[in-house]
Amino acid sequence: MSELQSRIKDVIENEPVALFMKGTPQFVMCGNSDRALRALREAGAPVTAVNILPDPAIRQELQEVSGWPTIPQVFVKGELVGGADIAQELSESGELAKILAEKLGSDYRDGAEERVVDVLAEARAS
Amino acid sequence: MGRPGSNGPSLLRKRLRRLYHGGVAVERLESLLQDAFPDAQELRVEDRTGGGDHFQVTLTAPSLNGLSLLDQHRRVNDALAEPLRDGTIHELRIKTRGTT
């Protein structure tokens, strides 16, 4: 496994909510990533975002790990929830908040903040 | 900034080309999905932007019954693996439903 792939796995497995997206929450570069982010925000999720645009290798390695072909991808506690359509549907039905409470504890909204992780920098540093 | 008339034909050509490519791609995606979901009660592929690479798939099929949303979308992604890989699909929106 490449360093980059293990770094991606780390993010998926260790971050409560991981969002692999085009751009960052501050500067979203794609409509679908925006829909997924909005859905997560509406559910009050603590989002850790990874921008996949800086290097095509991020997307390739991510797809190998998740088996999901499109961006964005949402993970909660290491488990793939889905892409933008699923995140949006689950948010609208209230299901997303239930999943978050189930997996992260009912106080998951407390101190929820958005972070950005640079998997390339981590891969270089380690 | 050319003469006012000079944009006309090329714009028209561009639109026709988009229409053509969009239509071809829609047909290809539809036939892939029909093969994967022969039981589909509703199957629609729409070219969202007219550019032939942003698509909305709407699918209702009994074979999706009992599957989670994630697995339903997985089945659609699997059916469209090739156009997803070769770049035909730049953006894909999926709406699936079982029949129960």
Interface residues (C-beta under 8 A of the other chain):
Chain A: C30 G31 N32 G67 W68 P69 T70 L80 V81 G82 G83 A84 D85 I86 E89 L90
Chain B: L69 L70 H73 R74 N77 A81 L84 R85 E91 L92 R93 I94 K95
